[in-house]
Amino acid sequence: MATAVPGYQLPTVTAFVSYSHVDREFGAQVKSVLGEVGIGAFLAHEDLETSEEWQQRIVSELHRCDIFVPLLSRNFVESKWAPQEAGFIALSRPTVIIAPLSIDGTTPFGFFASIQSSRIGNAGITRELLVEPLAKRFPRKILPGLIRIAGEAGSFRHAEKLMRPLVPLFSIFTAEEAQALAEAAVRNGQIWSASQCRSQYLPELIRVQGSNLHPETLTALQYQVENDEWYHSGERIF
């Protein structure tokens, strides 16, 4: 999957989606949303081959996942396997990110009862519902993907929508993440020409992270914010 800036590598992050087979359409939504930010998701009904030892594969995926997304519902509670998967993660993988989503108001129970869930609304499972709330708690796993898709914005409105959730997190960016977003903004005219990005979001990035940016990138970004046009530096064109 392409990254926003050449040389900026996304970390390898994997998710396990736990659900009743009755609710598999929601599992597909989770996989799609996580895929947007470069996170691979395991869905048993999609990813298990007919001849594969399914129990062994599920245990293997539970052992290696970074994020566990239980899709809570009455069907989940009645499932023979989903509650066991949740219990396994809660007891044996304490460092795994658990992000419960509730389909019908069912709340976390058993060994993960203390974790708050989010209710799935009419829009289904969206990036705003699943991914963005995790970014502040687990920035190193989530921010790189959000930065990448922001850098690929294809319109002014899209750029503003993708940049907005990043602004409150600028202070916890690493220098590499700040540089990646700044370079993406310099290269993509949909970002630096978008009204809110130019007047609010990018000046805030410069204020908070300017000292961590490469001088050439910082100069280019400042010029574009102030002049709304391409910045040329010698033979290099951003």
Secondary structure, DSSP 4 states (H G I P E B T S, - for coil): ---SSTT-PPP--EEEEE--GGGHHHHHHHHHHHHHTT-EEE-HHHH--TTS-HHHHHHHHHHH-SEEEEEESHHHHH-SSHHHHHHHHHHH-TTSEE--EESSS----GGGTTS--EE-BTTBS-HHHHTHHHHHHSHHHHHHHHHHHHHT--SHHHHHHHHGGGGGGGGG--HHHHHHHHHHHHH-HHHHTSHHIIIIIHHHHHHHHGGGS-HHHHHHHHHHHHHSS--EETTEE-
